[in-house]
């Protein structure tokens, strides 16, 4: 048996009944997509297992075992090896086909923009300002990569196809729910409005780092390089941008600067740690908020040719 076929067999045994949020799924998917031959060999084992799952095929297998007792060498030569040759050839195409997305699109919004997209399965995604994401729907899963910004998802329930969002530091897995994800400078924030959401931390290479967390409706969590931190704040604040409001609750300057930058042509930069801010800002009038900041806290707002700087006094 070749090395690739050996690895495919081991992965098939490991992943055949694995849950959608299995901690090794990231490693499995990395192996699967590393080489087209991996997908072909894995599909061959999956198809073989499906064949043996029917009474007719089980009877045929029993007959083959009986014949094996009288002609072991002939069976190995013309039966088992022939079956693997068939799988590697004809079913290789099935493996390739299974990895082709049914729907594939990339969405993006401009600074200050807002966009809602209804997907083929009935799910809805809403992009906040300066947000980019890619969507790939397959026969057995639905995958989104949040590349930048913030988005909310109203997911149509489909137990056969889990819905996953890769946001860099975290991977979110659901079957059907409504939640929002914000990709911030040093962490990812997940706010759950309804349903339940499974979350696992990822490293810079996309490898999952157990343990995972299960969030219920009304919960908010920040995921950073150290782990998960549950926040005592309203989950609805994670959707406030859809109503034109930006809610900061004890937010560090880096989070404030990154969020404001998605709503104005001149970016906002944080110079130092500075005080944390709690405020509600109108998304269409960030300049008024910046003008008021020096009077409200220990901050200086410095305008340069390239950016607006927030600096502690």
CORJO-V106510 format. One record per backbone hydrogen bond with DSSP energy under -0.5 kcal/mol. CO is the residue of the C=O (numbers start at 1). NH is the residue of the N-H. If there is no record, write none. Layout:
CO:NH, CO:NH
This chain:
2:6, 3:7, 4:8, 5:9, 6:10, 7:11, 8:12, 9:13, 10:14, 11:15, 12:16, 15:18, 19:22, 22:25, 24:28, 25:29, 26:30, 27:31, 28:32, 29:33, 30:34, 31:34, 31:35, 35:38, 35:39, 36:40, 37:41, 38:42, 39:43, 40:44, 41:45, 42:46, 43:47, 44:48, 45:49, 46:50, 47:51, 48:52, 49:53, 50:53, 51:54, 54:58, 55:59, 56:60, 57:61, 58:62, 59:63, 60:64, 61:65, 62:66, 63:67, 64:68, 65:69, 66:69, 66:70, 67:70, 67:71, 71:75, 72:76, 73:77, 74:78, 75:79, 75:80, 76:81, 79:83, 80:84, 81:85, 82:86, 83:87, 84:88, 85:89, 86:90, 86:91, 89:93, 90:93, 90:94, 91:95, 92:96, 93:97, 94:98, 95:99, 96:99, 97:100, 98:139, 103:137, 105:135, 107:133, 110:113, 110:130, 115:127, 117:119, 117:125, 119:122, 123:119, 124:154, 125:117, 126:152, 127:115, 128:131, 131:109, 132:147, 132:148, 133:107, 134:145, 135:105, 136:138, 136:143, 137:102, 137:103, 140:162, 141:138, 142:164, 143:136, 144:146, 144:166, 145:134, 145:147, 148:132, 149:183, 150:128, 151:181, 152:126, 153:155, 153:179, 154:124, 158:161, 162:142, 162:164, 163:174, 164:144, 165:167, 165:172, 166:146, 167:169, 169:202, 170:167, 171:200, 172:165, 173:198, 174:163, 175:158, 177:155, 178:193, 178:194, 179:153, 180:191, 181:151, 182:184, 182:189, 183:149, 187:184, 188:223, 189:182, 190:221, 191:180, 191:193, 192:218, 194:178, 195:217, 197:215, 198:173, 199:213, 200:171, 201:209, 203:206, 207:203, 208:210, 209:201, 211:201, 213:199, 213:215, 215:197, 216:219, 219:192, 220:231, 221:190, 222:224, 222:229, 223:188, 224:227, 227:224, 229:222, 231:220, 231:233, 234:237, 235:238, 236:239, 237:240, 239:242, 240:243, 240:245, 241:244, 244:283, 245:247, 246:248, 246:281, 248:250, 248:279, 251:277, 252:255, 252:256, 253:257, 254:258, 255:259, 256:260, 257:261, 258:262, 259:262, 260:263, 261:264, 262:112, 265:267, 267:308, 269:271, 269:310, 270:272, 271:312, 273:253, 277:251, 279:248, 281:246, 281:283, 282:285, 285:289, 286:290, 287:291, 288:292, 289:293, 290:294, 292:295, 292:296, 293:296, 293:297, 297:299, 298:313, 300:302, 300:311, 301:303, 302:309, 306:267, 307:304, 307:309, 308:269, 309:302, 309:311, 310:271, 311:300
